[in-house]
């Protein structure tokens, strides 16, 4: 097979075709990157929305915990009063029994 002589013009055409195909491939890659960027923008927007909702839930949870702690404190006060009243009643009954016992002992002496 005889070798064909390549002229500078032929070489320039080959290089030009190579750059043209590379340019086409870069354009395709740019379009794909644009799609990826758009998707990432949408994901970031959704993530921001989720973060806002989580912040709102956290705030509501903290409010609920404060209310729960207040209710617990009020219930504990009620239990303390109930316990106090119960103990006071028991002491009064014991004092009454003690007085009756003291009277019985005094009569025997």
Protein Blocks (a to p, Z undefined) as FASTA:
>chain_A
ZZddddfklmmmmmmmmmmmmmmmmmmmmmmmmmmmmmmmmmmmmmmmmmmmmmmmmmmm
mmmmmmmmmmmmmmmmmmmmmmmmmmmmmmmmmmmmmmmmmmmmmmmZZ
